[in-house]
Amino acid sequence: MHVAIRGRSTMNYQFQFDAVLAAWPLLLKGTWITIQLSLIATVLGLVVAIFCAWGKTSGPGWLRFLVNAYIEVIRNTPFLVQLFFFFFALPAIGLRWSPQTAALVAMVVNLGAYATEIIRAGIESIPKGQIEAGRALNLKPWEIFRFVIIKPALKAIYPALTSQFILLMLSSAVVSVISADDLTSVAANLQSQTFRSFEIYIVVAAIYLALALAFSAMFKLIYKRTLNYPDRR
């Protein structure tokens, strides 16, 4: 596919998407790795966030201190520095990970800190009367947290939470700096081989846009299937 642009200036650029389209298996592989990293990090990060949110709202003092310290460190340092820490710094003490593993751990840790504050806000929005009602029904503490607190809380903060998940997926482009084989890494390799930067990053931007829209649709479906029930406050 060749498209020529001619103007009054000396610029005479021809779009050539042939080399990009010929590399679709590599782009597909990079896209799949990006999807895998994002989905696994979303699930694990959500688990970390729920535990930390519980620790911050109901845990003992020492646990609240640790959770607060974790949140402050992660939210006040760049994701790129966190990524470098897990991939370049930890090997100094003997902990070596592959680029994909380091990327996944960094994404989980980063998401966990941001999602903790979102979930904490949701937990604190639950009326105390509902919790007292759960205790009156002789529900166990974990049952109260699961059925009375966390499920309504997730419904209340679901839009903010899913926005954070999508932002995580888009931020995963940074993991290419440690040679993780994600979509952006594949694009950088193709650019060095074909020198068709404009065409490559047009295609890659379109793929990321499609992924963001697909993730948004998936989260809306999850909401309809699991959280779309009337409030009973």
N, C-alpha and C positions, 0 to 999 in steps of 0.2 A: 504494500500500500504506500503510494508516494503522493504527497501533497506539497506543492510548491507555493511559497509565499513571496510575492514580489512587491516592493514598495518603492517610494521615491528615493529612499536611501540606498546604500550599497548592499543592504541585507538581502540575501537570496537563500532562504533556508528551505530545505526540502524535508518534510516529515517522512520518515521511513519506519513504519511499524513492523515491517517484515521480520527483522531480527528479534524484536520483542515478542511477537506472536509465535515465532519459531521456538522460543524458549518457554512456552506455556507449561511443559511438565515441571520445570524448575520453579516457576511462579506458583503453580498449584501445590507443589511440595512445601514451599515457603509459607503459603497461605494456610495450609493444613497445620503446620507447626505453630503458627501464630494462633490459630483457633485452639489447638490443644493447650498451649501455654495459658491462654486467656481463660478457658473453661476450668482447667484444673486449679489455677490460681484463684479463680472466683469462688469455687467450692471450698477450698482449703482456707482462703482468706476469710470467708464468711464464718467458718467454724471458729477460727482464731478470734474474730471480732465478737461473736456471740459469747465466747468464754470470757474474753477481756471485759466486755460490757457487763456481764454478770459479776465479774470480780470487782469492777469499779463501782457498781451500785450496791452489791450485797456481800462482797467478800470481806475477809479480815483486813485489818489495817496494812499489814505488810504486803498483801497482794494488791491493794489499791495503790500503794506507793510504787510497786513494780510496774503496774499497768500504766500509771500516769507518766512514769519515766520513759517507758517504751513509746508511748504516744508522742511525747514531747520530742524525743530524739528523732523519730521517723518523720513527723510533720514539719520539723524545722531543719531538715537536711535534704539536699537534692536527691532524687531517685537515682541519678547517675552515680553519685558518690556511694550510695547504698549498694548499687550493683557492683562497683569496683571493690567495695569492701568484701563482699561475699566471694568474688572471683579472684581478686589479686591479693587481698590482705590475709584472709584466712589460711591460704597455703603456707604462710610464714609460721603458723603454729601446727602445721601438719594436716590441715583439713582441706583436701583438694576435691573440687567438683568439676564436672564437665560444664561447658558453657550453658547447655540447656538446663541442667540442674541448678546452677548458680542463678540463672535468670528466673527460674520458677520460684526459688526460695526468696529472692529479692522482691518479686511481685507479690507473693503471699504476705511477706512481712509488711510491705508498703500498704497493701490493701487493708490488712488487718488493723493497722493503726487508724486509718481514715474511717473505715467502716465501724470501728468501735464507737467513735463519737456519734455517728449517725444512729446506731442502734441504742446507745445509751440515752439519747434524746427520746427515742421511741419508748423505751422502758419507763422513763420518768414521766411520760405522758399518760401512762395507765392510771386510772383512778384508784386510790387506795381502797375504796369500797369493794372493788372487784377482787382484790387480793384478800381482803378480810372475808369475803364470801367464799373464796376457795378454801381458806382455813376452816371456816364454819362447816364446810362439807367434808372435813377431815382428809383433804387432799395432802399428799406428801409434798415437801418443798420442791422436789424436782418436777412433780406434776403441776404445781402452781406455776412454776417458771415456764414450763413447756406449753400448757394449755391456757393459762390465765394471763401471762405476761408477754412471752416472746411472740406468740402468734399474732395477737392484736398489735403489738409494737411493730412487727415486720410489715403489717398492712399499712400502718400509719406512715412509715418512713420508706415504703417501697420505691416510690419515684426517685427519691434522693439516692437510695442504695443502688438502684439499677443504673443511674447516671454515673455513679462511681465505678461500677463494673465496666461500663462502656469506655469510660476514661482510662481505665486500666488496660483494656485491649489496645486502645490507641497509643498509650504510653509504652506498650511492649516493643514499639519500633526502636526504642533506645537499646534493647538488648543486643542489637546487631554489633555494637561496639566491642563486645567480648566474643564475637564470632559465633554467636548462637545463630542457627540456620533458619531464622524467621524470614518473613516476606521482605523486610527492609534490607537484610543481609544479602538475599538473593538479588535484589534490585541493584545494590552496590556492586556486586560481582558482575552482573550483566553490563552495568555502565562502564566498568573498567575494560570489558571485552569488546563492546560495540561502540562506545562513545556516543550513544544516542540517549543522552540524559533526559532531554525534554520528553521524548516518547515514553521512556521507561517510567518516569515518575508521574506522567499522566495516567498510565495504566495502573501503577501502584496506588495512586491516590484514589482512583475509581474503585479498586479492590477494597481499600480500607473503608471507603464510603459504603460500599455494599455490605461489608462485614458489620459496620455500625448499625445499619438499618436492619440487618438480619438479627443481630443480637437484641435490638430494641423490640422487634416483632416476637422473638422467642420469650423475652421477659414479660411482654404483654400477655402472651398465651399462658405462661406460668401463673400470672396473677389471676387470670380468668378461671383457671383450673383449681387453684389452691387458696386464694385469698379473697375472692370476689363473693363475700357473704355480707349480709346486713349487720351493721353495728348494733350491739345490744346494751349500750350504756344507759 
